[in-house]
């Protein structure tokens, strides 16, 4: 299973979404939603499973800050079929601090068992602060008035 795309559903623009190619660093704010799309191949019996995604920091283990899951239905198939599914993760700054360097991963679960886990995608999420931010602030001129 591989993560194919990242998409942001911004809270301030309901109904709109922005797609980012893998390798991009996306900036999100409190209330935004990150959509992680995964691609994989499947064969086996018809099943209803959970697609789970998380945003966090990879250390010795993956330190999840925010996560979500959704049910996916897989059809019975005796040969490999290629599929694509997504999971939406809401950004809640009471759970994930403003900052950069956040990673993502996804997995397919049956109950509490992990059936497939994607590789971690490193340094792709920056959570912006809700506070006012300034950049390049400097004195440009001075004069006697």
C-alpha positions, 0 to 999 in steps of 0.5 A: 500500500502506498500513499498516492496524494495529499489533499487539503479541504480548507475550513475557510473555503467550504466545497473547495479542495487543493491537491498536492503531489507527494514530496510537497509540504502542505500548510494547514490551519485549525479546522482544515481537513487533510485527505490521504489517498492510498493505492493498493492491490487486493485479492480475497473474500469480500470484506468490510475493513477500516482505512486508518490514517495518521499525522504525527512525528516518526521517532522510535515509533510513530507518535500520532497527533491526529488520526481518523478512519473510515470503513471500506468495502472490498469485493470478492476477487480471486485475482489482484484488483487495483484500488484507491481509497481515502481517509480524511483527517481533521486538523485540531490544534488542541491535539497537534501543535503549530509547527513543521516536520509532521509525517503521515502514514496509513493502514488497513485494519480488521478490528485491532489487527493491521493488515497492510501498512504504508511507508511513512511519508516524511516532512509533508505537513506544516501546521500554521499558528492561529496567532498573527504572524509577521515576517521580514519586519524591519525599519524602512525609513526614519525622519524628523517630523 
